[in-house]
């Protein structure tokens, strides 16, 4: 009785229907593993195995490991940059909307902010320069203008320093999300569930009593 030989999958471009799914699986696996083990310590083969994909597809889709890291950030940060632009174009756009944008990012990409700190913000990060050029001006760099808009509407005191307030807002919003497990253990509050509501309420209270015009 003859046996039907299995036809090996042809190398090169995957079937058209597989493109989006395979690319997304690689991005999900990379975001998770780069955060857990570090970019430098994570081989391409480990990412491919976690995504159940051929390692050659990393080169095919992203041009290599560094391109994969860039794509991880682009997938998450490009929509956020567009949302920041929409806030600037909204006459009622508020700096407080930053909280919802960052919390939404953390919910959709729970591994991204720790990876962002490690690879884009800290010295020696593999995406530090690219982030500074491509995304930082379109994210945090837009917040001072949101503050100025709120000042022109009379929502924020004219005494508020837009640039300094931006730094404080970023610290108050991002730090709890990056250090949540530590703040829960040491301080007793983490940016999830009721803890998130408590942190958000205190940020609003600080702005109201510190810089919002009376």
QUIRAZI-V325477 format. One line per field, one symbol per residue. ss: DSSP state (H for helix, E for strand, - for the rest). phi: phi as a letter, one per 20 degrees, with the letter a starting at -180 (. if undefined). A space follows every 50 residues. Layout:
ss: ???
phi: ???
This chain:
ss: ---------------HHHHHHHHHHHHHHHHHHHHHH------HHHHHHH -----HHHHHHH--HHHHHHHHHHHHHHHHHHHHHHHHH-------HHHH HHHHHHHH---HHHHHHHHHH------HHHHHHH-HHH-HHHHHHHHHHH HHH--------HHHHHHHHHHHHHHHHH-HHHHHHH------HHHHHHHH HHHHHHHHHH----
phi: .fdfffeffffoffggfegfffffffffffgfffffdnffedfgffffff elcfgfffffecmpfffffffgffgeefffffffffffeegdgcgffggf ffffffffcfefffffffecdegnffcgffffeedgfedgfefgffffff fffnfcffffegfffgffffffeeggffdgfffffednbcfclfffffff ffffffffedcffe
